Amino acid sequence: MVALRPVGPLWRTASIAIALGVLAPVVSLAWLAFGADFSHWAHLAQHVLPQAALNTAILLLGVGALVLVIGTGCAWLVTTCDFPGRGFLHWALLLPLAMPTYIVAFAYLDLLHPIGPVQGAIRWMLGFDSPRQFRLPDLRSMPGAILVLGFVLYPYVYMTARAMFMTQPAHLMEAARTLGESARGAFFRVALPLARPALAVGLSLALLETLNDIGASEFLGIQTLTVAVYTTWITRSDLAGAAQIACAMLIMVVALVLLERHGRRHQRFGSAQRMRGIQPRRLHGAAAWLACGAAALPVVLGFAAPALYLVWETVKRLRLGGGISDGLLASLGNTLALASGVTAATVAAGLVVAWAVRSQGSGIVNRARWQARAATLGYALPGTVLAIGLLTPALGLDAMFATLFRQEGLPLMSAGIVLVVACAIRFLAMPVGGIEAGLARIPPALEQASRLLGESAAGTLRRVHLPLLRPAIAAGALLVFVDAMKELPATLLLRPANFDTLATWLYAEAARGTYEEGAIAALAIVVAGLLPVVLLARNGLGIHTEGSAE
């Protein structure tokens, strides 16, 4: 066996440049925020930050509690109990991942409108004639926002918790029961503490998505920090103030990352691959149907009801001869072009980073690992924060580019290149993680044989690794493509003039209170979002937590 030679300086330089490029928006954001006049901070601290921060904190706490209860409860139910529909529900519980939060809010605002179908049916059954006699509580409220976001984001906790419950050895629960513990006590004192690392990962992902949300919060009338960033920049044209609010959001992001690390500290478990897993207990009678209903409720509320509404509105629009407008078709073309560009850039950058820091011995890994970690930080940055931080360096490069090539205006912004870069930074974690995992599964002997035969590092990558990495690259590309189609905050802030995607088209339709064409755009996004959900279901939920087999 010969030691693998490190990759060439070109690969290392490119990897370092990508990692620094991800960090650049954070540095730029801090410079922009703290370089502004102190009066900005005083005004924000008095009039904007207190209420926006309080609303954001309440929303995070409410959504966090709800996703923990729903995700953990459903994961435990389908793992330990056998009931009618369990085989379908164990993967159907992932379906809300296909529904962006702003689409679910868009659907429920029409479904639960005082003169909408749900409240109309309830009044008909109760014998009332008008909303003045009976109406449900307004969905545009903090409880409404918590419910909507919670029933959409619980799959993050469900995936990680179910993966952990499936790998827990059955003898631990049996020992607890033998020592006199009840089934409920064994769950809370044995199964749940063992699953804490997985729950911390899932919870942090759900809360980061909550913090990134802008459409659902604005539709439901909740002034969060994300909404405050958008309104401060777009409505008040105050970039420095928006940057300062974004810095406050970064504090919450750091807190969420520390929460996830705290939940997994000192957690080490032996591998349970050869141990007997928990066997589901067959339920009968009312208990079986109650379990089926409890597991089905999140699927109905988080996916089925809004999806059926979108299908109904789309069919109604097409049957009435409305058709699809040219503007919507143009938005579809823009969405596909943007998603394709983001996917190509992200997968290429992810391949460079993963290849440059691949395992070649502990010394090289220790020196290069920071590049992979820095490159994946973008996923933790909300789209609004990323857009604010990227704007200043982008404008500087645009001015330099325009001067160099004697062009007018902002050529990079106008061509959508800045938007592609922002989305690539945000989603770079997906291909980096997938490709690194794929490289780890390739035996080192294959690379050693290739290098002994005189092949270069680039040639080895092209002729040996790329064919074996094809499934990992394809999976990462699919996830990036769909997430780029759904991305709203960064697209709203960095899109070129007169450039609409399906997400921004839907946002504009909802802002105007017109739901017909918005439903068509939303349905297209949901159909695309089903692809990675199917991929996750086919790969056994696709989640492996760090603490499960160390």
DOSEKE-443319 format. One line per 2 residues: their letters; for each residue y, x, z negated of C-alpha. Coordinates in steps of 0.05 Angstrom, whole numbers, m for minus. Layout:
! residues N
A	Y/X/Z | ...
***
This chain:
! residues 550
MV	0/0/0 | 69/25/17
AL	133/3/m16 | 175/m44/25
RP	239/m14/51 | 303/m51/33
VG	337/m93/85 | 391/m57/126
PL	464/m54/106 | 482/m109/156
WR	439/m159/119 | 465/m139/51
TA	537/m141/75 | 528/m210/106
SI	495/m236/42 | 551/m209/m2
AI	603/m239/45 | 570/m307/40
AL	566/m303/m36 | 640/m283/m41
GV	658/m338/8 | 627/m390/m39
LA	666/m361/m98 | 732/m357/m59
PV	751/m432/m68 | 744/m426/m144
VS	789/m365/m146 | 839/m398/m99
LA	838/m462/m141 | 854/m424/m205
WL	910/m385/m170 | 940/m449/m142
AF	936/m486/m208 | 963/m433/m255
GA	1014/m408/m205 | 1051/m475/m206
DF	1109/m495/m248 | 1093/m512/m321
SH	1127/m579/m311 | 1067/m600/m270
WA	1020/m588/m329 | 1067/m625/m376
HL	1071/m685/m331 | 995/m687/m320
AQ	980/m677/m393 | 1025/m736/m411
HV	1013/m786/m355 | 950/m771/m316
LP	898/m728/m351 | 888/m767/m416
QA	867/m833/m383 | 831/m801/m324
AL	793/m753/m370 | 775/m809/m418
NT	750/m854/m361 | 709/m796/m333
AI	679/m780/m401 | 661/m853/m414
LL	631/m859/m345 | 590/m795/m353
LG	564/m817/m422 | 546/m887/m397
VG	513/m864/m333 | 477/m808/m371
AL	447/m856/m421 | 427/m906/m368
VL	393/m856/m322 | 356/m825/m380
VI	329/m892/m402 | 310/m917/m332
GT	285/m851/m304 | 244/m830/m365
GC	218/m900/m378 | 195/m911/m306
AW	165/m841/m301 | 124/m852/m365
LV	103/m922/m343 | 76/m902/m275
TT	43/m839/m303 | 6/m870/m363
CD	m6/m942/m342 | m44/m975/m285
FP	m16/m1042/m263 | m8/m1082/m198
GR	37/m1047/m149 | 35/m980/m185
GF	14/m942/m122 | 74/m969/m85
LH	124/m964/m141 | 109/m891/m159
WA	144/m870/m94 | 188/m932/m83
LL	226/m912/m146 | 255/m856/m104
LP	287/m904/m54 | 356/m908/m87
LA	365/m835/m68 | 376/m862/3
MP	436/m903/m21 | 501/m866/m32
TY	538/m893/m92 | 597/m916/m51
IV	551/m958/m7 | 519/m993/m66
AF	588/m1008/m95 | 611/m1033/m27
AY	550/m1080/m22 | 554/m1107/m93
LD	629/m1121/m88 | 613/m1171/m33
LL	548/m1196/m62 | 578/m1210/m131
HP	646/m1234/m107 | 667/m1299/m142
IG	657/m1336/m76 | 598/m1292/m55
PV	525/m1313/m48 | 501/m1294/m117
QG	554/m1329/m158 | 553/m1388/m109
AI	478/m1397/m120 | 486/m1393/m196
RW	542/m1445/m196 | 499/m1490/m152
ML	441/m1486/m200 | 485/m1499/m260
GF	522/m1557/m227 | 591/m1524/m222
DS	637/m1532/m161 | 686/m1474/m163
PR	696/m1405/m193 | 747/m1434/m241
QF	690/m1470/m276 | 642/m1411/m278
RL	644/m1339/m257 | 608/m1275/m277
PD	646/m1217/m308 | 684/m1177/m256
LR	645/m1119/m226 | 710/m1079/m221
SM	704/m1051/m291 | 676/m993/m330
PG	610/m1029/m347 | 603/m1048/m273
AI	613/m976/m251 | 562/m951/m302
LV	511/m1001/m279 | 521/m987/m205
LG	519/m911/m212 | 462/m913/m263
FV	416/m955/m218 | 429/m908/m159
LY	424/m841/m194 | 365/m851/m241
PY	315/m821/m190 | 341/m751/m208
VY	313/m760/m278 | 253/m799/m253
MT	231/m742/m206 | 236/m687/m257
AR	207/m728/m314 | 147/m753/m273
AM	132/m683/m249 | 131/m659/m321
FM	90/m718/m347 | 38/m708/m292
TQ	28/m635/m313 | 23/m647/m388
PA	m48/m638/m413 | m80/m701/m440
HL	m109/m667/m502 | m40/m660/m534
ME	m30/m736/m534 | m102/m746/m557
AA	m93/m698/m615 | m30/m735/m637
RT	m67/m802/m635 | m126/m771/m673
LG	m78/m749/m728 | m56/m822/m737
ES	5/m824/m692 | 18/m889/m655
AR	25/m890/m579 | 101/m897/m587
GA	104/m841/m638 | 62/m795/m594
FF	110/m807/m537 | 173/m792/m578
RV	143/m734/m618 | 99/m699/m565
AL	110/m721/m493 | 186/m728/m495
PL	201/m661/m529 | 156/m626/m478
AR	193/m659/m422 | 262/m639/m448
PA	273/m583/m397 | 257/m631/m339
LA	302/m685/m368 | 359/m635/m375
VG	353/m615/m302 | 351/m687/m277
LS	407/m709/m323 | 453/m653/m301
LA	441/m669/m228 | 456/m743/m239
LL	520/m727/m278 | 544/m677/m225
ET	535/m732/m173 | 574/m779/m218
LN	630/m729/m224 | 631/m719/m149
DI	635/m793/m134 | 700/m819/m107
GA	684/m882/m66 | 647/m923/m119
SE	696/m906/m174 | 756/m925/m131
FL	723/m988/m104 | 707/m1009/m176
GI	777/m994/m202 | 760/m934/m247
QT	812/m879/m247 | 768/m817/m256
LT	789/m745/m248 | 760/m745/m178
VA	802/m805/m157 | 863/m774/m191
VY	854/m710/m149 | 852/m751/m85
TT	912/m796/m101 | 953/m737/m127
WI	942/m698/m63 | 943/m753/m10
TR	989/m805/m40 | 1038/m761/m78
SD	1032/m699/m33 | 1027/m657/m96
LA	976/m602/m81 | 991/m562/m144
GA	981/m623/m188 | 916/m638/m152
AQ	893/m567/m164 | 908/m573/m238
IA	868/m637/m244 | 812/m602/m205
CA	813/m546/m257 | 802/m599/m311
ML	742/m623/m271 | 715/m552/m268
IM	713/m552/m344 | 668/m613/m341
VV	624/m580/m289 | 616/m519/m333
AL	599/m564/m392 | 546/m599/m351
VL	515/m533/m328 | 515/m508/m400
LE	482/m574/m421 | 426/m562/m371
RH	417/m490/m394 | 419/m511/m467
GR	365/m563/m455 | 319/m510/m426
RH	334/m453/m474 | 273/m418/m503
QR	227/m468/m468 | 162/m437/m445
FG	97/m473/m432 | 29/m450/m411
SA	3/m472/m344 | m34/m538/m347
QR	m63/m534/m277 | m135/m529/m301
MR	m128/m578/m358 | m143/m652/m354
GI	m80/m692/m341 | m60/m757/m373
QP	m104/m814/m346 | m68/m880/m334
RR	m91/m937/m378 | m108/m1002/m343
LH	m63/m1060/m363 | m85/m1133/m358
GA	m54/m1201/m358 | 19/m1210/m378
AA	26/m1137/m399 | 7/m1114/m328
WL	57/m1160/m294 | 111/m1143/m345
AC	101/m1069/m330 | 104/m1084/m255
GA	169/m1123/m263 | 201/m1069/m307
AA	184/m1014/m256 | 206/m1057/m197
LP	273/m1077/m225 | 308/m1010/m213
VV	282/m1010/m141 | 308/m1080/m129
LG	377/m1068/m159 | 385/m996/m135
FA	358/m1004/m64 | 328/m1070/m41
AP	385/m1117/m56 | 441/m1075/m25
AL	396/m1055/34 | 379/m1127/50
YL	452/m1145/45 | 470/m1091/95
VW	415/m1114/143 | 438/m1187/137
ET	511/m1169/149 | 493/m1125/208
VK	449/m1179/240 | 503/m1232/229
RL	555/m1187/261 | 512/m1175/322
RL	490/m1247/329 | 561/m1272/328
GG	576/m1228/388 | 619/m1178/350
GI	579/m1119/374 | 595/m1048/355
SD	666/m1026/366 | 685/m963/404
GL	715/m935/339 | 649/m942/303
LA	611/m909/359 | 661/m852/359
SL	651/m846/283 | 575/m842/294
GN	585/m787/345 | 631/m749/298
TL	581/m757/241 | 523/m729/282
AL	566/m671/308 | 590/m654/238
AS	521/m659/207 | 491/m616/262
GV	544/m562/254 | 538/m561/179
TA	462/m558/184 | 463/m499/232
AT	514/m460/191 | 480/m474/125
VA	409/m458/146 | 432/m393/179
AG	471/m372/117 | 414/m392/72
LV	365/m351/112 | 410/m290/108
VA	419/m296/33 | 345/m310/18
WA	322/m253/63 | 371/m203/35
VR	350/m215/m38 | 275/m227/m27
SQ	228/m192/m75 | 221/m118/m61
GS	215/m92/m132 | 251/m106/m196
GI	309/m59/m185 | 331/m88/m120
VN	321/m159/m144 | 363/m147/m206
RA	421/m119/m164 | 418/m172/m110
RW	400/m235/m148 | 473/m250/m163
QA	484/m263/m89 | 433/m319/m88
RA	461/m348/m153 | 533/m345/m128
AT	513/m375/m61 | 483/m436/m95
LG	542/m451/m140 | 574/m495/m87
YA	527/m553/m103 | 557/m557/m173
LP	627/m563/m145 | 651/m634/m132
GT	675/m644/m61 | 747/m656/m82
VL	749/m591/m123 | 718/m552/m65
AI	768/m581/m15 | 829/m564/m58
GL	804/m493/m70 | 787/m482/3
LT	853/m508/31 | 898/m449/13
PA	853/m394/43 | 839/m439/102
LG	913/m448/117 | 923/m373/111
LD	867/m359/161 | 893/m414/206
AM	962/m383/208 | 932/m314/222
FA	887/m343/277 | 945/m382/309
TL	989/m320/310 | 935/m275/336
FR	916/m321/394 | 985/m351/403
QE	965/m422/388 | 1006/m477/356
GL	988/m519/296 | 925/m509/254
PL	869/m493/303 | 814/m484/251
MS	831/m548/214 | 840/m587/278
AG	773/m564/305 | 738/m586/241
IV	715/m515/225 | 744/m518/155
LV	707/m583/141 | 642/m552/166
VA	653/m491/121 | 667/m536/60
CA	603/m577/71 | 563/m513/84
IR	587/m484/17 | 570/m548/m19
FL	499/m554/9 | 479/m481/14
AM	436/m486/m48 | 384/m529/m11
PV	363/m479/43 | 370/m419/m2
GG	323/m449/m54 | 273/m474/m3
IE	271/m410/37 | 266/m367/m25
AG	206/m409/m48 | 175/m403/21
LA	184/m327/21 | 152/m322/m47
RI	89/m356/m20 | 81/m306/37
PP	34/m249/18 | 70/m181/16
AL	12/m151/55 | 35/m186/118
EQ	103/m153/116 | 73/m86/96
AS	27/m88/157 | 85/m106/203
RL	128/m49/176 | 71/1/180
LG	63/m17/254 | 135/4/265
ES	170/m65/264 | 241/m67/237
AA	263/m114/181 | 295/m161/232
GT	233/m159/276 | 188/m173/216
LR	231/m233/199 | 229/m259/270
RV	155/m248/285 | 122/m256/217
HL	165/m295/168 | 201/m346/211
PL	137/m379/238 | 110/m384/166
LR	177/m408/140 | 183/m464/191
PA	164/m521/143 | 213/m496/88
IA	269/m488/139 | 256/m556/169
AG	257/m590/100 | 321/m555/80
AL	354/m572/147 | 335/m645/139
LV	364/m649/69 | 429/m615/91
FV	435/m659/153 | 429/m724/114
DA	474/m701/57 | 527/m680/108
MK	524/m749/138 | 536/m781/70
EL	590/m733/45 | 654/m770/30
PA	702/m732/m16 | 707/m667/23
TL	708/m705/89 | 765/m749/66
LL	808/m690/46 | 793/m638/101
RP	777/m679/164 | 821/m668/225
AN	872/m720/246 | 841/m783/278
FD	771/m759/259 | 727/m810/225
TL	655/m804/204 | 611/m863/184
AT	628/m849/111 | 703/m848/121
WL	699/m909/167 | 663/m947/112
YA	714/m923/61 | 771/m949/105
EA	736/m1016/117 | 725/m1026/43
AR	797/m1007/27 | 820/m1061/77
GT	771/m1112/48 | 735/m1120/115
YE	660/m1115/107 | 631/m1132/175
EG	634/m1065/212 | 630/m1028/146
AI	560/m1057/136 | 538/m1028/203
AA	563/m959/184 | 531/m964/115
LA	464/m985/144 | 464/m925/191
IV	476/m878/133 | 421/m911/92
VA	370/m907/149 | 385/m833/155
GL	380/m825/80 | 309/m852/80
LP	284/m790/116 | 288/m741/58
VV	262/m795/10 | 199/m801/53
LL	195/m724/53 | 199/m723/m23
AR	146/m777/m29 | 98/m741/18
NG	106/m677/m22 | 88/m708/m89
LG	161/m721/m108 | 180/m651/m87
IH	202/m628/m156 | 176/m570/m198
TE	216/m554/m260 | 226/m484/m284
GS	192/m494/m350 | 130/m529/m325
AE	88/m469/m308 | 118/m406/m335
***
